[in-house]
C-alpha cells in the first residue's frame, strides 16, 4: 500500500488547529525542525522523503497523540478507526466509574453525600 503523506499533512494541520498550536510550538515540543514540519505539512509542494518512525513518533507525541498515530495514518489507518477504538475505551471507563460510584454510595453512611 502506498504511503499517504497527504493524510499525514491533513492530520498534522487539523490537529494544530484543534490545539491552537503554532508550527513553532510543535517544533519545540517534538524536537523536529520547523523546515521538516513545513515539508510534512505540504506534501504537494515538497517531494515526500522516507521519514524515520522516530520522527513521526516525536511529532505525534508533540501533538498529544499516541506515539504511533501518524505512522498509522501514513499506512492508511484512518483517524475515524482510531477514534472508534478510543470511544469504546471511554465508554468502558464510564461504565466502570458508574459502578464504582454506586459501590461508594452503598458504603457511605446514610445522610452523607458522595459527590
DOGUKOL-504972 format. One record per atom (N, C-alpha, C, O, CB): residue number from 1; residue in one letter; x, y, z. Coordinates in steps of 0.2 Angstrom, whole numbers. Glycine has a CB too. Layout:
NUM | A | X | Y | Z $
...
***
This chain:
1 | X | 4 | -6 | 0 $
1 | X | 0 | 0 | 0 $
1 | X | 4 | 6 | 0 $
1 | X | 9 | 7 | 4 $
1 | X | -5 | 0 | 6 $
2 | X | 3 | 11 | -4 $
2 | X | 6 | 17 | -4 $
2 | X | 6 | 21 | 2 $
2 | X | 1 | 21 | 5 $
2 | X | 4 | 21 | -11 $
3 | X | 11 | 25 | 3 $
3 | X | 11 | 29 | 9 $
3 | X | 7 | 35 | 8 $
3 | X | 7 | 38 | 2 $
3 | X | 18 | 31 | 11 $
4 | X | 3 | 37 | 13 $
4 | X | -2 | 43 | 12 $
4 | X | 0 | 49 | 15 $
4 | X | -2 | 51 | 21 $
4 | X | -9 | 41 | 14 $
5 | X | 5 | 52 | 12 $
5 | X | 8 | 58 | 15 $
5 | X | 3 | 64 | 15 $
5 | X | 4 | 68 | 20 $
5 | X | 14 | 61 | 11 $
6 | X | -2 | 64 | 11 $
6 | X | -7 | 69 | 11 $
6 | X | -11 | 69 | 17 $
6 | X | -13 | 74 | 20 $
6 | X | -11 | 69 | 5 $
7 | X | -13 | 62 | 19 $
7 | X | -17 | 61 | 25 $
7 | X | -13 | 63 | 31 $
7 | X | -16 | 66 | 36 $
7 | X | -19 | 54 | 26 $
8 | X | -6 | 62 | 31 $
8 | X | -2 | 64 | 37 $
8 | X | -2 | 72 | 37 $
8 | X | -3 | 75 | 43 $
8 | X | 5 | 62 | 36 $
9 | X | -1 | 75 | 32 $
9 | X | -2 | 83 | 32 $
9 | X | -8 | 85 | 34 $
9 | X | -8 | 90 | 38 $
9 | X | 0 | 85 | 24 $
10 | X | -14 | 82 | 32 $
10 | X | -20 | 84 | 34 $
10 | X | -21 | 83 | 42 $
10 | X | -24 | 88 | 45 $
10 | X | -26 | 81 | 30 $
11 | X | -19 | 78 | 44 $
11 | X | -19 | 76 | 51 $
11 | X | -15 | 81 | 55 $
11 | X | -18 | 84 | 61 $
11 | X | -17 | 69 | 53 $
12 | X | -9 | 83 | 53 $
12 | X | -5 | 87 | 57 $
12 | X | -8 | 94 | 57 $
12 | X | -9 | 97 | 62 $
12 | X | 2 | 88 | 54 $
13 | X | -10 | 97 | 51 $
13 | X | -13 | 103 | 51 $
13 | X | -20 | 104 | 55 $
13 | X | -21 | 109 | 58 $
13 | X | -15 | 105 | 43 $
14 | X | -24 | 99 | 54 $
14 | X | -30 | 98 | 58 $
14 | X | -29 | 99 | 66 $
14 | X | -32 | 102 | 69 $
14 | X | -34 | 92 | 56 $
15 | X | -24 | 94 | 68 $
15 | X | -23 | 94 | 75 $
15 | X | -20 | 101 | 77 $
15 | X | -21 | 103 | 83 $
15 | X | -18 | 88 | 76 $
16 | X | -15 | 104 | 74 $
16 | X | -13 | 110 | 76 $
16 | X | -18 | 115 | 77 $
16 | X | -18 | 119 | 82 $
16 | X | -8 | 113 | 70 $
17 | X | -23 | 115 | 72 $
17 | X | -29 | 120 | 73 $
17 | X | -33 | 118 | 79 $
17 | X | -35 | 123 | 83 $
17 | X | -33 | 120 | 67 $
18 | X | -34 | 112 | 80 $
18 | X | -38 | 109 | 86 $
18 | X | -35 | 112 | 93 $
18 | X | -38 | 114 | 97 $
18 | X | -39 | 102 | 86 $
19 | X | -28 | 111 | 93 $
19 | X | -25 | 113 | 99 $
19 | X | -23 | 120 | 99 $
19 | X | -20 | 123 | 104 $
19 | X | -18 | 109 | 99 $
20 | X | -24 | 124 | 94 $
20 | X | -22 | 131 | 93 $
20 | X | -15 | 132 | 95 $
20 | X | -13 | 136 | 98 $
20 | X | -26 | 135 | 98 $
21 | X | -11 | 127 | 91 $
21 | X | -4 | 127 | 92 $
21 | X | -1 | 129 | 85 $
21 | X | -3 | 128 | 80 $
21 | X | -2 | 120 | 94 $
22 | X | 5 | 133 | 86 $
22 | X | 9 | 135 | 80 $
22 | X | 14 | 130 | 78 $
22 | X | 15 | 125 | 82 $
22 | X | 12 | 142 | 82 $
23 | X | 16 | 130 | 72 $
23 | X | 21 | 126 | 70 $
23 | X | 27 | 126 | 74 $
23 | X | 31 | 121 | 75 $
23 | X | 23 | 127 | 62 $
24 | X | 29 | 132 | 76 $
24 | X | 35 | 134 | 80 $
24 | X | 34 | 130 | 87 $
24 | X | 39 | 127 | 89 $
24 | X | 36 | 141 | 81 $
25 | X | 28 | 130 | 90 $
25 | X | 27 | 127 | 96 $
25 | X | 28 | 119 | 95 $
25 | X | 31 | 116 | 99 $
25 | X | 20 | 128 | 99 $
26 | X | 25 | 117 | 90 $
26 | X | 26 | 109 | 88 $
26 | X | 33 | 108 | 87 $
26 | X | 35 | 102 | 90 $
26 | X | 22 | 108 | 82 $
27 | X | 37 | 112 | 84 $
27 | X | 44 | 111 | 83 $
27 | X | 48 | 110 | 90 $
27 | X | 52 | 106 | 91 $
27 | X | 47 | 116 | 78 $
28 | X | 46 | 115 | 94 $
28 | X | 49 | 115 | 101 $
28 | X | 47 | 108 | 105 $
28 | X | 52 | 105 | 108 $
28 | X | 48 | 121 | 105 $
29 | X | 41 | 107 | 105 $
29 | X | 38 | 101 | 108 $
29 | X | 41 | 94 | 106 $
29 | X | 42 | 90 | 110 $
29 | X | 31 | 101 | 109 $
30 | X | 42 | 94 | 99 $
30 | X | 43 | 87 | 96 $
30 | X | 51 | 87 | 95 $
30 | X | 53 | 81 | 94 $
30 | X | 40 | 87 | 90 $
31 | X | 55 | 92 | 95 $
31 | X | 62 | 92 | 93 $
31 | X | 63 | 91 | 86 $
31 | X | 68 | 89 | 84 $
31 | X | 65 | 86 | 97 $
32 | X | 58 | 92 | 82 $
32 | X | 58 | 92 | 74 $
32 | X | 59 | 99 | 72 $
32 | X | 55 | 103 | 74 $
32 | X | 52 | 88 | 71 $
33 | X | 63 | 100 | 67 $
33 | X | 64 | 107 | 64 $
33 | X | 58 | 109 | 61 $
33 | X | 54 | 105 | 58 $
33 | X | 70 | 107 | 59 $
34 | X | 57 | 116 | 61 $
34 | X | 51 | 119 | 58 $
34 | X | 51 | 118 | 50 $
34 | X | 46 | 117 | 47 $
34 | X | 51 | 127 | 59 $
35 | X | 57 | 117 | 47 $
35 | X | 58 | 116 | 40 $
35 | X | 55 | 109 | 38 $
35 | X | 52 | 108 | 33 $
35 | X | 65 | 116 | 38 $
36 | X | 57 | 104 | 43 $
36 | X | 54 | 97 | 41 $
36 | X | 47 | 97 | 42 $
36 | X | 43 | 94 | 38 $
36 | X | 57 | 92 | 46 $
37 | X | 44 | 100 | 47 $
37 | X | 37 | 101 | 48 $
37 | X | 33 | 104 | 42 $
37 | X | 28 | 102 | 40 $
37 | X | 35 | 105 | 55 $
38 | X | 36 | 109 | 40 $
38 | X | 34 | 113 | 34 $
38 | X | 33 | 108 | 28 $
38 | X | 28 | 108 | 24 $
38 | X | 38 | 119 | 32 $
39 | X | 38 | 104 | 27 $
39 | X | 38 | 99 | 22 $
39 | X | 33 | 94 | 23 $
39 | X | 29 | 92 | 18 $
39 | X | 45 | 95 | 21 $
40 | X | 32 | 91 | 29 $
40 | X | 27 | 86 | 30 $
40 | X | 20 | 89 | 29 $
40 | X | 15 | 86 | 28 $
40 | X | 28 | 83 | 37 $
41 | X | 19 | 96 | 31 $
41 | X | 13 | 99 | 30 $
41 | X | 11 | 101 | 23 $
41 | X | 5 | 103 | 22 $
41 | X | 13 | 105 | 35 $
42 | X | 15 | 100 | 19 $
42 | X | 14 | 102 | 12 $
42 | X | 17 | 97 | 7 $
42 | X | 22 | 99 | 3 $
42 | X | 17 | 109 | 10 $
43 | X | 14 | 91 | 7 $
43 | X | 17 | 86 | 3 $
43 | X | 16 | 87 | -5 $
43 | X | 20 | 85 | -9 $
43 | X | 14 | 79 | 4 $
44 | X | 12 | 92 | -7 $
44 | X | 11 | 93 | -14 $
44 | X | 16 | 98 | -16 $
44 | X | 18 | 99 | -22 $
44 | X | 4 | 97 | -15 $
45 | X | 20 | 102 | -11 $
45 | X | 25 | 106 | -13 $
45 | X | 32 | 103 | -13 $
45 | X | 36 | 104 | -17 $
45 | X | 25 | 112 | -8 $
46 | X | 33 | 99 | -8 $
46 | X | 39 | 95 | -7 $
46 | X | 38 | 88 | -8 $
46 | X | 33 | 85 | -6 $
46 | X | 41 | 96 | 1 $
47 | X | 43 | 85 | -11 $
47 | X | 43 | 78 | -13 $
47 | X | 44 | 74 | -6 $
47 | X | 49 | 75 | -3 $
47 | X | 49 | 76 | -18 $
48 | X | 39 | 70 | -4 $
48 | X | 40 | 66 | 2 $
48 | X | 46 | 62 | 2 $
48 | X | 47 | 58 | -3 $
48 | X | 34 | 62 | 3 $
49 | X | 50 | 62 | 7 $
49 | X | 56 | 58 | 8 $
49 | X | 54 | 52 | 13 $
49 | X | 49 | 52 | 16 $
49 | X | 62 | 62 | 11 $
50 | X | 58 | 47 | 13 $
50 | X | 57 | 42 | 18 $
50 | X | 59 | 45 | 25 $
50 | X | 64 | 48 | 26 $
50 | X | 61 | 36 | 17 $
51 | X | 54 | 45 | 29 $
51 | X | 55 | 48 | 36 $
51 | X | 55 | 42 | 41 $
51 | X | 52 | 37 | 40 $
51 | X | 49 | 52 | 38 $
52 | X | 59 | 43 | 46 $
52 | X | 60 | 38 | 51 $
52 | X | 54 | 38 | 56 $
52 | X | 51 | 43 | 57 $
52 | X | 67 | 40 | 56 $
53 | X | 53 | 32 | 58 $
53 | X | 47 | 31 | 63 $
53 | X | 48 | 35 | 69 $
53 | X | 43 | 37 | 72 $
53 | X | 47 | 23 | 65 $
54 | X | 54 | 36 | 71 $
54 | X | 55 | 41 | 77 $
54 | X | 53 | 48 | 76 $
54 | X | 50 | 51 | 80 $
54 | X | 63 | 41 | 79 $
55 | X | 54 | 50 | 69 $
55 | X | 52 | 57 | 68 $
55 | X | 44 | 58 | 68 $
55 | X | 42 | 62 | 71 $
55 | X | 54 | 59 | 61 $
56 | X | 41 | 53 | 65 $
56 | X | 33 | 53 | 66 $
56 | X | 31 | 52 | 73 $
56 | X | 26 | 55 | 75 $
56 | X | 30 | 48 | 61 $
57 | X | 34 | 48 | 77 $
57 | X | 33 | 47 | 84 $
57 | X | 34 | 53 | 88 $
57 | X | 29 | 55 | 92 $
57 | X | 37 | 41 | 87 $
58 | X | 39 | 57 | 87 $
58 | X | 40 | 63 | 90 $
58 | X | 35 | 68 | 89 $
58 | X | 33 | 72 | 93 $
58 | X | 47 | 66 | 88 $
59 | X | 33 | 69 | 82 $
59 | X | 28 | 74 | 80 $
59 | X | 21 | 72 | 83 $
59 | X | 17 | 76 | 86 $
59 | X | 27 | 74 | 73 $
60 | X | 20 | 65 | 83 $
60 | X | 13 | 63 | 86 $
60 | X | 13 | 64 | 94 $
60 | X | 8 | 67 | 96 $
60 | X | 13 | 55 | 85 $
61 | X | 18 | 63 | 97 $
61 | X | 18 | 65 | 104 $
61 | X | 18 | 73 | 105 $
61 | X | 15 | 75 | 110 $
61 | X | 25 | 62 | 108 $
62 | X | 21 | 76 | 101 $
62 | X | 21 | 84 | 101 $
62 | X | 14 | 86 | 101 $
62 | X | 12 | 92 | 103 $
62 | X | 25 | 87 | 96 $
63 | X | 10 | 82 | 97 $
63 | X | 3 | 84 | 96 $
63 | X | -2 | 81 | 101 $
63 | X | -8 | 81 | 100 $
63 | X | 1 | 82 | 89 $
64 | X | 1 | 78 | 106 $
64 | X | -3 | 75 | 111 $
64 | X | -7 | 69 | 109 $
64 | X | -13 | 67 | 111 $
64 | X | -8 | 79 | 115 $
65 | X | -4 | 65 | 104 $
65 | X | -7 | 59 | 102 $
65 | X | -3 | 53 | 104 $
65 | X | 3 | 54 | 106 $
65 | X | -7 | 59 | 94 $
66 | X | -5 | 47 | 103 $
66 | X | -1 | 41 | 104 $
66 | X | 5 | 41 | 99 $
66 | X | 5 | 44 | 94 $
66 | X | -5 | 34 | 103 $
67 | X | 10 | 38 | 102 $
67 | X | 17 | 38 | 98 $
67 | X | 16 | 36 | 91 $
67 | X | 19 | 38 | 86 $
67 | X | 22 | 34 | 102 $
68 | X | 11 | 31 | 90 $
68 | X | 11 | 28 | 83 $
68 | X | 5 | 31 | 79 $
68 | X | 4 | 29 | 73 $
68 | X | 10 | 21 | 84 $
69 | X | 2 | 36 | 81 $
69 | X | -4 | 39 | 77 $
69 | X | -2 | 41 | 70 $
69 | X | -5 | 39 | 65 $
69 | X | -6 | 45 | 81 $
70 | X | 3 | 45 | 69 $
70 | X | 5 | 47 | 62 $
70 | X | 7 | 41 | 58 $
70 | X | 6 | 41 | 52 $
70 | X | 10 | 53 | 62 $
71 | X | 11 | 37 | 61 $
71 | X | 13 | 31 | 57 $
71 | X | 7 | 27 | 55 $
71 | X | 7 | 24 | 49 $
71 | X | 18 | 26 | 61 $
72 | X | 2 | 26 | 59 $
72 | X | -4 | 23 | 57 $
72 | X | -8 | 27 | 51 $
72 | X | -10 | 23 | 47 $
72 | X | -9 | 22 | 63 $
73 | X | -8 | 33 | 52 $
73 | X | -11 | 37 | 47 $
73 | X | -8 | 36 | 40 $
73 | X | -11 | 36 | 35 $
73 | X | -12 | 45 | 49 $
74 | X | -1 | 36 | 40 $
74 | X | 3 | 36 | 34 $
74 | X | 2 | 29 | 31 $
74 | X | 2 | 29 | 25 $
74 | X | 10 | 36 | 36 $
75 | X | 0 | 24 | 35 $
75 | X | -1 | 17 | 32 $
75 | X | -8 | 16 | 30 $
75 | X | -10 | 11 | 28 $
75 | X | 1 | 12 | 37 $
76 | X | -12 | 21 | 31 $
76 | X | -19 | 21 | 29 $
76 | X | -24 | 19 | 34 $
76 | X | -30 | 19 | 33 $
76 | X | -20 | 16 | 24 $
77 | X | -22 | 19 | 40 $
77 | X | -27 | 18 | 46 $
77 | X | -30 | 25 | 47 $
77 | X | -27 | 30 | 49 $
77 | X | -23 | 16 | 52 $
78 | X | -37 | 25 | 46 $
78 | X | -40 | 32 | 46 $
78 | X | -41 | 34 | 54 $
78 | X | -42 | 30 | 58 $
78 | X | -47 | 32 | 43 $
79 | X | -41 | 40 | 55 $
79 | X | -42 | 43 | 62 $
79 | X | -49 | 41 | 64 $
79 | X | -50 | 40 | 70 $
79 | X | -42 | 51 | 62 $
80 | X | -54 | 40 | 60 $
80 | X | -60 | 38 | 62 $
80 | X | -60 | 31 | 65 $
80 | X | -63 | 30 | 70 $
80 | X | -65 | 37 | 56 $
81 | X | -56 | 26 | 63 $
81 | X | -55 | 20 | 66 $
81 | X | -52 | 20 | 73 $
81 | X | -54 | 17 | 77 $
81 | X | -51 | 15 | 61 $
82 | X | -47 | 25 | 73 $
82 | X | -43 | 26 | 80 $
82 | X | -48 | 29 | 84 $
82 | X | -48 | 27 | 90 $
82 | X | -37 | 31 | 79 $
83 | X | -52 | 34 | 82 $
83 | X | -57 | 37 | 86 $
83 | X | -62 | 32 | 89 $
83 | X | -64 | 32 | 95 $
83 | X | -61 | 43 | 82 $
84 | X | -64 | 27 | 85 $
84 | X | -69 | 22 | 87 $
84 | X | -66 | 18 | 92 $
84 | X | -70 | 16 | 97 $
84 | X | -71 | 18 | 81 $
85 | X | -60 | 16 | 92 $
85 | X | -56 | 12 | 97 $
85 | X | -57 | 16 | 104 $
85 | X | -58 | 14 | 109 $
85 | X | -49 | 11 | 95 $
86 | X | -55 | 23 | 103 $
86 | X | -55 | 27 | 109 $
86 | X | -62 | 28 | 112 $
86 | X | -63 | 28 | 118 $
86 | X | -52 | 34 | 107 $
87 | X | -67 | 29 | 108 $
87 | X | -74 | 29 | 110 $
87 | X | -76 | 23 | 114 $
87 | X | -79 | 23 | 119 $
87 | X | -79 | 30 | 104 $
88 | X | -74 | 17 | 112 $
88 | X | -75 | 11 | 115 $
88 | X | -72 | 11 | 122 $
88 | X | -75 | 9 | 127 $
88 | X | -73 | 5 | 111 $
89 | X | -66 | 13 | 122 $
89 | X | -62 | 13 | 129 $
89 | X | -65 | 18 | 134 $
89 | X | -66 | 17 | 140 $
89 | X | -55 | 15 | 128 $
90 | X | -67 | 24 | 131 $
90 | X | -70 | 29 | 135 $
90 | X | -77 | 26 | 138 $
90 | X | -78 | 27 | 144 $
90 | X | -71 | 35 | 131 $
91 | X | -81 | 23 | 134 $
91 | X | -87 | 20 | 136 $
91 | X | -86 | 15 | 142 $
91 | X | -90 | 15 | 147 $
91 | X | -91 | 17 | 130 $
92 | X | -81 | 11 | 141 $
92 | X | -79 | 6 | 146 $
92 | X | -77 | 9 | 153 $
92 | X | -79 | 7 | 158 $
92 | X | -74 | 1 | 144 $
93 | X | -73 | 14 | 152 $
93 | X | -71 | 18 | 158 $
93 | X | -77 | 22 | 162 $
93 | X | -78 | 22 | 168 $
93 | X | -66 | 23 | 156 $
94 | X | -82 | 24 | 158 $
94 | X | -88 | 27 | 161 $
94 | X | -92 | 22 | 164 $
94 | X | -94 | 24 | 170 $
94 | X | -92 | 31 | 155 $
95 | X | -93 | 16 | 162 $
95 | X | -97 | 11 | 165 $
95 | X | -93 | 9 | 172 $
95 | X | -96 | 8 | 177 $
95 | X | -97 | 5 | 161 $
96 | X | -87 | 9 | 171 $
96 | X | -83 | 7 | 177 $
96 | X | -83 | 12 | 183 $
96 | X | -84 | 11 | 189 $
96 | X | -75 | 6 | 176 $
97 | X | -83 | 19 | 181 $
97 | X | -84 | 24 | 185 $
97 | X | -91 | 24 | 188 $
97 | X | -92 | 25 | 194 $
97 | X | -83 | 31 | 182 $
98 | X | -96 | 23 | 184 $
98 | X | -103 | 22 | 187 $
98 | X | -104 | 17 | 192 $
98 | X | -107 | 18 | 197 $
98 | X | -108 | 21 | 181 $
99 | X | -101 | 11 | 191 $
99 | X | -101 | 5 | 195 $
99 | X | -97 | 7 | 202 $
99 | X | -100 | 6 | 207 $
99 | X | -98 | -1 | 192 $
100 | X | -92 | 11 | 201 $
100 | X | -88 | 12 | 207 $
100 | X | -92 | 18 | 211 $
100 | X | -92 | 17 | 218 $
100 | X | -81 | 15 | 206 $
101 | X | -95 | 22 | 208 $
101 | X | -99 | 27 | 212 $
101 | X | -105 | 24 | 215 $
101 | X | -106 | 25 | 221 $
101 | X | -102 | 32 | 207 $
102 | X | -108 | 19 | 212 $
102 | X | -113 | 15 | 215 $
102 | X | -111 | 11 | 222 $
102 | X | -114 | 11 | 227 $
102 | X | -116 | 10 | 211 $
103 | X | -105 | 8 | 221 $
103 | X | -102 | 5 | 227 $
103 | X | -100 | 10 | 232 $
103 | X | -101 | 8 | 238 $
103 | X | -96 | 1 | 225 $
104 | X | -97 | 15 | 231 $
104 | X | -96 | 20 | 236 $
104 | X | -102 | 23 | 239 $
104 | X | -102 | 24 | 245 $
104 | X | -92 | 26 | 233 $
105 | X | -107 | 24 | 235 $
105 | X | -114 | 26 | 238 $
105 | X | -117 | 21 | 243 $
105 | X | -120 | 22 | 248 $
105 | X | -119 | 27 | 233 $
106 | X | -115 | 14 | 242 $
106 | X | -118 | 9 | 246 $
106 | X | -114 | 9 | 253 $
106 | X | -116 | 7 | 258 $
106 | X | -117 | 2 | 243 $
107 | X | -107 | 11 | 252 $
107 | X | -103 | 11 | 258 $
107 | X | -104 | 17 | 262 $
107 | X | -102 | 17 | 268 $
107 | X | -96 | 10 | 256 $
108 | X | -106 | 23 | 259 $
108 | X | -106 | 29 | 263 $
108 | X | -112 | 29 | 268 $
108 | X | -117 | 26 | 267 $
108 | X | -108 | 35 | 258 $
109 | X | -110 | 31 | 274 $
109 | X | -115 | 32 | 279 $
109 | X | -122 | 35 | 277 $
109 | X | -121 | 40 | 273 $
109 | X | -113 | 35 | 286 $
110 | X | -127 | 33 | 279 $
110 | X | -133 | 37 | 277 $
110 | X | -133 | 44 | 279 $
110 | X | -131 | 46 | 284 $
110 | X | -140 | 33 | 280 $
111 | X | -136 | 48 | 274 $
111 | X | -136 | 55 | 276 $
111 | X | -130 | 59 | 273 $
111 | X | -130 | 65 | 274 $
111 | X | -138 | 56 | 283 $
112 | X | -125 | 55 | 271 $
112 | X | -119 | 59 | 269 $
112 | X | -119 | 59 | 261 $
112 | X | -121 | 54 | 258 $
112 | X | -113 | 56 | 271 $
113 | X | -117 | 64 | 258 $
113 | X | -116 | 64 | 251 $
113 | X | -110 | 62 | 248 $
113 | X | -105 | 62 | 252 $
113 | X | -117 | 72 | 249 $
114 | X | -110 | 58 | 243 $
114 | X | -104 | 55 | 240 $
114 | X | -101 | 60 | 234 $
114 | X | -97 | 58 | 230 $
114 | X | -105 | 48 | 237 $
115 | X | -105 | 65 | 233 $
115 | X | -102 | 69 | 227 $
115 | X | -98 | 75 | 229 $
115 | X | -96 | 79 | 225 $
115 | X | -108 | 72 | 223 $
***
